Amino acid sequence: MPTLVQPTPQPPSSGSSDFDLRQLIDPLFKYKWLIVSVAFAALALTYFWTLQRPRIYEADSTLEHDPNPARPLGRDIEDVSSQPFYFWANHEYYETQSKIIASRVIAERVARKLALHQNPDFMGVPEDERQGWKGAEVVAAAARVQGLLTVRRDKDTRIVHVMVKDQDPERAALVANAITSVYIDKTMEDRLGSTTTALEWLAEQLDSLKNQLERSELQLHEFTEEHEELNVPIDEQKKIVAADIHRFSGTLADARTRRIELEAKLDALQTANRENPLEVHATALSQNETISKLRSAYIEAEALRSELSTQYGAEHPKMTAVTARMAKLHEQIRAEVDGLIDAAESDLEAARDVEERIRGALDEANEAGLHLNLREIAYRRLERERDNTAKLYGTILQRTAETDLTRALEVAYVRVVDKATAPGAPISPRMSINLAVGGVLGLLLGVGLALLLGRLDRVIRTVEAAEALGITVLGVLPSIEESSTGRGPGYRRGKRNKPEPAVANRDMVVHTHPQSSVAECCRTIRTNLAFMSAETRQKVVLVTSPSPREGKTTVATSLAISMAQSGKRVLIVDTDLRKPRVHRALERNGQVGVTNLLVGDQELSTAVQETDVPGLSMLAAGPIPPNPSELLHTHAFERLVATLRERYDQVIFDSPPLTVVTDAAVVAPQIDGAILVIHSQRTTRDAAQSALRMLRDVGANITGAVMNDVDLASRKYGYGGYYYYGKGGYYAAEESDEQSSAPAAE
């Protein structure tokens, strides 16, 4: 059997494309006629508004910025107001010039030139106020010119369009041409003004640099006379000093090396063992011929004494003679070593004196070099000041002469390409564009209203909307029509085109129509319920709803019948002690039931009734008590639940709505799990959240939810996965294509 196992619910994120698309599409379908009406109303308003608008004409005068105008004096002589070519090609330059064209200064000059401030038509003076009108301020006319002006540059070109809008086409062309003419005149004035100002500044700088050059030359001459050694070129003096420093540095290094060698030799001599000639091994001693001979003689004498000591005693004359000889050789070796030490000390002292003298000469050479560097720095500074001043003086002198030549030369860096002509057709208003914009805006407004109304709709219509509350949806139940002539949901004619039996009792449709889409959906819910509690089986479950008339009894009976069809012993208990309906749904007597068992005037065996469904028993509510909530909160009810858990494989409690009475909240903590019924066309998010909050507050185990009264044939709310069982599932061959749609009863 195919199963539909829902994943653990997670609130949908704002980035979920499926959820967002469905949230947008649903209101659009629901309020489509509102959207169409608003769009048509916007089109009508736009049409009549366009008819009332005045006709506007636009004249276009074209300019070209020319960075390389004709230069009679040659390319080498530049105008002081000109700029390098890359600057002209810069976007910022063209933007700046466009702002200048649209500036107030240009507009005021145009207003004065054309006397626009005295033109009542241009200034928009009404006919009844023109009598005695003496004109307006130039500033007001300039502001009006700026309001009519648009400056646009063609991309990647030097072409600029000066466009003027006016109700009079002739005046629009006149103003556009006047703006280009005034702008060109202003650029010429600015260039000549810049040239004159630059020439005056150059003359001042030329006089100042001349005086500064004379002072620099005089200071350099005085410094040379004060230091006679500068008569020899400084570079030659530096070479001499550098040669001395190099020579003294090399000599000092040699002297230092000699001194280090003598110190090492002296240290070796001083560390030699003069008391034992056999241990004199220093290099300085071993290289001495006298000490080597004396040491060899000492070694021979010692060897002789060792040989004689084996034959004679210590007092023997031969032994005495050898010992005396060894002592004499010892004294001679010590005397030679002392002499070498004295000689080494004398050599070391002489080497240190030489090194010190060479170091002094090197210091003197370094000091002479430092003094020479200081004099060179001062000399170079004076020489540099003179050269720089002379260079600047020459540059300014040349630039002054060139500027004086270009002052009388009129060079324009902008020219007119096309003069403006009177336009033949208005540019505004444009009926087609206005209607298109109005239609789009109306459509957007209609869509916005539809989406707003959709947001205000709080009814839970989709599985995703239910799962957004943080609850698992176990499955859905389709709409069921209860009629004496109708056919069951998902039914079609048989092979011989005979209609299927009618659905006389929607609560028993799973029993009477076991191959219907309703029965298949119930089997899906049953399977999902079993999978969700695989480790800890939920034998006793509660079925409730947030509000009345949401189909909780239909869901409870249908689920109980489906479980009984799987071979289980199932008991459905009606704990709605206010408006019980289970006994009517199963067509049984409701006089004896739960209340009788709780007060102790009936036994369970006599209160439980068998139904027409094999394996399904029913325990009715019994007489309606005055205090249902208190009765369900007794130890007797706890014992009843425990007894039912032992005797039956599955127990289903049908309880009242949560937001109306507290009976379901009293029963829920005493059983294994609670199933919340959500009506797809009636239950609101607020009611469902309130019901879930009540169950969580009492510590109930919320098993999941069931979506009731779902139209499986409609893909509007995205029940495609469930629609599979109604149209193309395993039992499609036995079902009818003709589906009815009506809400399930309470």
Phi, psi and omega in degrees: 000131179291144181237156178236094183264118181275143176288167176299128188290140173229137177302130183294137179281161180294340181271004181287116185291320181298312183296313182297317181296318180293322178296331179278321187285321184305307180296330181294320177289322184291322184246037184296323181288331174295318180297315180296318181296315180296320180297316179293322178296320178295321178297318180295314179298320179296320181297310181291327178293321180295323179296333182274349184282144177287156179279129182244132178248153181229125176255144187234120174248133188252133177242157174230128173277122183247107181283348183232070177286172179296136181231099181297332181277000180098164181286339183285336180260111183255149175287144182294338181269357180280162181233155176301159186298321183295332179289322179295326180281357183284140181299324183296325181296314182293323177296321179296315179296324177297320177295323179294318179301322181269012185283165179292327180298312179297317182297320179295319179296320178295318180299319178291318183297320182261001181056042181291332180290348177253007180261108183294328178296315181293321182281356177071035179280128179299157182299322183284351180251003183281340178293116180083008180285128186255010179102169182245176177289148178298324180298320179294318178295321178296320178297324178291322177298316179298325179291333180270351188265140173225130179246125182223135178253135176291136183297138178060027176223175175255015182273131179237132179257126175256105187247132181237131178256136179200157177285340177258114183296323179295318181290328178298316178293320180298314180293320180298315179294324178295323180295316179295321180294315180295322180296318179295317178300320181292322178296322177294318179296317180296322180294314180294321177296320178295323180294315180297315179297319179295322180295319177297318179294321179296321179297319178296317180293327180295316178296317181296318181291327178298313179295320180293324178294319179296319179294320180296319179293321179293319179296321179294321178295317180295322180294322180292320178293325182290329181244099185294331182295345178287355175296330172275135181305140183297324180297322178293319178296322179294324178295318180297312180297321180294323178294319178298315181298320179294317181294313181294326179296318178294317179296320180297322178296319178295317180296321179295320178296317178299316181295320179296320179296317180294322178297318179297319179297316180295319179299321179294320179292319182291334180271355180293145180273099182280349181280336181233103182301336182287343182256013178277098185238006182299149181297317180299330181276321182291336179278349179278122185294320182296312181295324179296317179295315180297322180291322178294319178297321179296319181295321179295318180296320180295320178295322179295317180297322179296324180290320182286333183294342178278343182251329186234166177272177185292337184265003181291144183303322181293322179293321181294321182293319180294320181295319180295321179296319180296321179296318180296317179297324179298315180295322180296319179297318180296321180295319179295318179297317179297323179294320178295323179296316180297319180295320180294321179295320179296317179296322180294319179297319179295320180295320179296320180296317179296317180298319181295320179294318179296321179298320178297318179296321179295320178298319178297320179295320178295319179296320177297321178296320179296315178298321179295322178295319179297316179295324179293319179300314179297317181295315181296324179298313179296320180293322180293318177300318179295315182294317180296317179297320179295320180294314178298319180299317179295319180296313181296322179297316179293317182294327178295317179294319180293319180294323178297328178285320184280351182297323181272359182266123180266106179242124180255131179262012177212144180216160180276128176269306178226129174282154181285142174240158182295122180292148182268339183226147179287155176260347181209142358277153177252110187300314184296316180294316180298319178295321178296315180295316179298319178296317179295316179296319177297319178296317178296320178296317178297317178297320179298318178296320179297316179295323178296314178296325177295323178291328179285342178284113186264004183288138177277111185248345184233161176297320180298322179294324178291317180293336177295341177282353180091030181229145179280133176268113182287333181166185181231155173240129181285170178293143182235127177259126180255105185213151180283342180243350183281174178243160183293163181293137177076018184261153173219170183292150180287190184294333180258020178059034174263135181291149177284163178297152180285160176270102181278330183223109183296334180288340182252014187296329179294330179276316184282334181229071186294345181254016180277167177295330177296314179297318180296319178295323177295320177296326176296315178298317179300316180294316179297322178296320178293320180292326182290334181240046184293321182281312179243099186295136178265096181281326184243116181234155181247135175246122181216178181215162179292319186226168179292161174058043177245005171089024182293322180292319178298317179295317182297312181293320180295319179292322178295317179297318180297320179293321179295326179293341178276002176099010181267157171273111188242139175235128174255127185247128179268102177258015171276087186277014179245310176228071183292144182219354183298320182294327177287323180297321181264005175059053178229173181280137181249019183284328182243134182187219188299314184298324178296321180291324183288328179271351173087018180259008177215157175262156182297322183295327180274336182278327181285135181242141175279151180247179178288348181269121179301131178088355182250125176245163182227138172241107184289174180285328183084193180300141181285121183273163177284340184228072185298317184298315180294326181291325179281350182258025183256165175293333179297321178292322177299318179294325179296317180297317180296320180294317180294325180297325182282327189271337187236153177286327181213133178237129180239124179261130172260115186241162181292166177299146186287321186278357180261310179226169183262010185299314181296323178292334177283321184282324189305316181292346185267359183237181187284325183193162181236137177248127182260125179269127180242120179278124187292346181241007187221320186290130178265160178297323181295316180294318179296318178296320178297319179295315179297320179296321178296318179294319180291325181297328181268003177079024181283151176270110182274109182288315181167193182229159176234126177276122185251154176060051181261134177273098183291337182284346182260131176267010184299322182253014171075041176262037183300321181295324179279332179298337179304321183283338182272333186242325185224027183278197183293336185251022184296328184293340183254002186252168182261147178281341185271111182251142177257164182220113175206147181297144175285143182282169180292000000 
